[in-house]
Amino acid sequence: MNFDDLLKILGDLGTYQRQRYALLCIVAVYSVTSTVGIVFYGIEPNHHCKIPSAYVDVVTSKYGNVSQEELLNLIIPLTDKGERSSCKLYTFDEWSTNSKTTWFLVNETFYYDTARGNNKNASWTAIKHKGNNNQVGPPSSSSCPEGRVYSSDQYESTIVSEFDLGCENAWQMSTCNTVFFTGKFLSVFLTGWLSDRFGRRPVFLASISIQVLSGIALAFAPNMLVFSILFVIQGASDSSAFIAMYTLGMELVGVSKRRIPAMGIGIFFGLGHIVMAFEAYFLRNWRHLALAACSPGVLFVCFWWFFPESVRWLLARGRHEEAEVIIKRIANVNKVKLEQEAVDRLFRDGEEDHRGTTYTHIELFKTWRRAFITSVLAFIWMATMMCYYGLTLNAKGLGGSLYLSFALLGAADIPGLLAAAFFIDKFGRRKMIFGTSCLGGSLCIASGLIPTSTFYLTITFATLGKMLITLSKAVFSMFLVESYPTVIRHMGLSFCSSVARLGIAITPQILTLGSVYRPLPFIVFGSVYIGAGFLMFLVPETLNNPLLQTVEEWDVVLDRNILGCTSKKNGNEAHDQGATTTSEGSEL
């Protein structure tokens, strides 16, 4: 008997599991703030160069008082699109030493004023039609010498406006995002080993505590350096907590109910986008938003009393006494009569004691088959997450209302996950992932190629694309958990997730390609994602297979199913043979 067999007695998804699972879903809602809160923290308001007093003195000495609009028209150059520059003003020496002083634009040609000096009350419109016989070239322009002035019409305060991250300082924002996802990579890579070595519970609880504390501290960051450090810590701990949480959720349930935690956590993560958009709409100051979004996490301290260690992990480590206490608690809450003989048989027929065994990431690559499947799974996961976060982080670039775009992209997760829950056991993991990656990637490319003037179509295509990507993401998350054996499951999941974080880390840099050709980021994301979908046919299907327990079982399955081909025996038979030739506990 293994733990999946025992769960048929205890209940695949009884009251005990539903209670813990509900708490995990709350964490999933909260996790959105740590993952994509930067979309609202880092909004770039309209801005222009701060006008130095020397410019103002020259204008007032010649014309007296002028309006702010007139002052900006005199000193700020226009871009090729006819818009006022956000990052340039005319060079003072050239602008001020010219005897005519004042420059303005008429029919895309610069002129200097010969009329206003004699008629200080002339309207600005009238001036534009005078002096046309005095055509000259414009002064050269330079970067803002005294920084920028940011509009507060829409956003009271963002990190861009408060820390002056516009124009030549914009690299700090993209670098912060890249370091953020790199931190997630390192965190996930490390905590996968920690979780398989020391248990899921301590990793989850420690990570969620650090996530909450760093998120609250973020609201009081005095400068961009401190903000970046806290932001990276928050993101790294969020990834650790989320993966440990996902593993705990999958380990709580039996085979027949496995899709529920796999999809449900993702649905609540999608709902978290709507909550985040709602909070950001009413809190236009980034500090207030960070504090309001992160503070509820202090309630998670109660989780220390609600979450015991994973029974599967305890069995894998040979800690039968602790496992028995939790099993009896599950039976009691689920109101199930459990015979002691069933528990004894679990311990007798289950896994051998691995408490002295230390597994490392080398186990993932010890044979060429292991290395092959791990590499393929890591690449598919990376492509999926790049496309997912590429659309999410570029919500503002889709046009229309940022809040509506963000909420719709988040809400797109919900129908995608509901569809996944309905179809996943009908068509299998591989076909689902292949189909959704091809269609989702195509919609991603299409959303970039649509002209910005029809932003409603762009948002529609992007939302549909993200819905399909979310469906694929949820199915693939389950596929990863089912593909690795108990004793290194979290390690395998964390390795693939860490590689995905490296892909996400370069996502902000790929988004900058939009300045060269607007649809280019969408073309890159969609093309890579479509290509990754075809790789699914190289790995074994996991539909209806019991969770693997040992690396020996895993090798048996890979021997018969590598490159997507089944020889001699199907996956279930391979698993059964592995189960009879090895005796290891269950964990995930």
Helices and strands as residue ranges (DSSP letters): H 3-10, H 15-36, H 38-41, E 47-49, H 53-63, H 68-75, E 88-90, H 92-97, E 103-106, E 109-112, G 116-118, H 124-128, E 141-143, E 148-150, H 159-163, G 167-169, H 171-198, H 200-218, H 224-251, G 255-257, H 259-282, H 286-294, G 295-302, H 303-306, H 311-316, H 320-333, H 340-349, G 361-365, H 368-393, G 396-398, H 402-411, H 413-427, H 429-449, G 452-454, H 455-483, G 486-488, H 489-505, H 507-511, G 512-515, H 520-534, G 535-538, H 551-561, G 562-564, H 571-581
